[in-house]
Amino acid sequence: MTKARPGAVRVVSFGYGHGDAPAAHLTLDLRAHFRDPHVSPAMRELTAAHRRVRRIVLGTPGVKALLTATVRAVQAYDAGPSARDTVIAVGCAGGRHRSAVAADVLARRLRRRGHEVTVEHRDLHRPVIAR
């Protein structure tokens, strides 16, 4: 039996510095492996809504490959015989830069493949974490 359309996906970006990761089928931890715009004082107060932040995050080696692999993982979950909605949690230190950019790009890529996608930026509105 073939599914009529892909399942729904919920993508949640968050910052580990603001609390535990939300429950999810897939959790991407971007803290250790990917460039953090926060280290630049000029970028610190900006968010994923800013073009400069998106350019830096998406220009980091490995990020696009991780996003591609995540889309494939969602498709694998969706292909299962008991497929249900899939939740992806994407975390970084503060939830304002890397995780939010990655969540938005994942949502766009999944929508192109027919998924109904909702995005929640849990910590985007929270203050910058002092490090």
C-alpha positions as CSV (number, residue, x, y, z in Angstrom):
1,M,0.0,0.0,0.0
2,T,1.5,3.3,-1.1
3,K,1.0,6.5,1.0
4,A,-1.0,9.2,-0.7
5,R,1.2,12.0,0.6
6,P,4.1,12.4,3.0
7,G,3.5,12.8,6.7
8,A,3.5,16.0,8.6
9,V,6.8,17.2,10.2
10,R,7.3,19.5,13.1
11,V,10.7,21.2,13.3
12,V,11.7,22.8,16.6
13,S,14.8,25.0,17.0
14,F,16.1,25.6,20.5
15,G,19.1,26.5,22.6
16,Y,20.6,24.1,25.0
17,G,21.5,27.1,27.2
18,H,17.8,27.7,27.7
19,G,16.7,24.2,28.6
20,D,16.6,20.6,27.7
21,A,16.1,19.4,24.1
22,P,12.5,18.8,23.2
23,A,11.3,15.3,22.7
24,A,11.9,14.4,19.0
25,H,12.5,11.5,16.6
26,L,15.7,13.2,15.4
27,T,17.8,15.7,17.4
28,L,20.5,17.6,15.6
29,D,23.1,19.1,18.0
30,L,25.0,21.8,16.1
31,R,27.1,23.1,19.0
32,A,30.4,21.4,18.6
33,H,30.7,20.9,14.8
34,F,29.5,24.1,13.1
35,R,30.6,27.7,13.1
36,D,28.8,29.9,15.6
37,P,28.0,33.5,14.5
38,H,27.8,34.4,18.2
39,V,31.6,34.5,18.5
40,S,31.5,37.7,16.4
41,P,30.4,40.7,18.5
42,A,28.8,42.2,15.3
43,M,26.6,39.1,14.9
44,R,25.8,38.3,18.5
45,E,22.5,40.3,18.7
46,L,21.3,39.2,15.3
47,T,19.1,36.2,14.6
48,A,18.4,33.7,11.9
49,A,16.1,36.4,10.4
50,H,19.2,38.3,9.2
51,R,20.8,37.5,5.9
52,R,24.3,37.7,7.3
53,V,23.6,35.0,9.9
54,R,22.0,32.7,7.3
55,R,25.0,33.1,5.0
56,I,27.5,32.3,7.7
57,V,25.6,29.3,9.0
58,L,24.9,27.8,5.6
59,G,28.5,28.5,4.4
60,T,29.9,26.4,7.2
61,P,31.3,23.1,5.8
62,G,29.1,20.2,6.5
63,V,25.9,22.0,7.3
64,K,24.2,21.5,3.9
65,A,25.2,17.8,3.9
66,L,23.7,17.4,7.4
67,L,20.5,19.0,6.2
68,T,20.4,16.7,3.2
69,A,20.9,13.6,5.4
70,T,18.2,14.8,7.8
71,V,15.7,15.1,4.9
72,R,16.6,11.6,3.9
73,A,16.1,10.4,7.5
74,V,12.6,12.0,7.6
75,Q,11.7,10.2,4.4
76,A,12.9,6.9,5.9
77,Y,10.8,7.4,9.0
78,D,7.9,8.4,6.8
79,A,8.2,5.2,4.7
80,G,7.7,2.9,7.7
81,P,4.6,0.8,8.0
82,S,3.5,2.7,11.1
83,A,4.5,6.1,9.9
84,R,3.3,9.0,12.0
85,D,4.1,12.6,12.2
86,T,7.9,13.2,12.6
87,V,9.5,15.7,15.1
88,I,12.9,17.1,14.5
89,A,14.7,19.1,17.2
90,V,17.6,21.3,16.1
91,G,19.8,22.7,18.8
92,C,22.7,25.1,19.3
93,A,23.9,27.0,22.3
94,G,21.4,29.8,22.3
95,G,18.8,29.0,19.7
96,R,19.1,32.2,17.8
97,H,21.6,31.5,15.0
98,R,22.6,28.0,13.9
99,S,19.5,26.0,15.0
100,A,17.0,28.5,13.7
101,V,18.6,28.8,10.3
102,A,18.9,25.0,10.0
103,A,15.2,24.6,11.1
104,D,14.0,27.0,8.4
105,V,16.1,25.4,5.7
106,L,14.9,21.9,6.7
107,A,11.3,23.1,6.6
108,R,11.7,24.6,3.1
109,R,13.4,21.4,1.8
110,L,10.7,19.1,3.3
111,R,7.8,21.3,2.0
112,R,9.4,20.9,-1.5
113,R,9.0,17.1,-1.0
114,G,5.3,17.4,-0.2
115,H,5.5,17.4,3.6
116,E,3.2,19.6,5.7
117,V,5.7,21.3,8.0
118,T,5.4,23.5,11.1
119,V,8.3,25.3,12.6
120,E,8.7,26.5,16.1
121,H,11.6,28.6,17.2
122,R,11.5,27.9,20.9
123,D,14.2,30.3,22.1
124,L,14.7,32.7,19.2
125,H,13.1,35.5,21.3
126,R,15.2,34.8,24.4
127,P,18.2,37.0,25.4
128,V,21.7,36.3,24.1
129,I,23.5,33.8,26.4
130,A,26.7,35.3,27.9
131,R,29.6,33.0,27.2
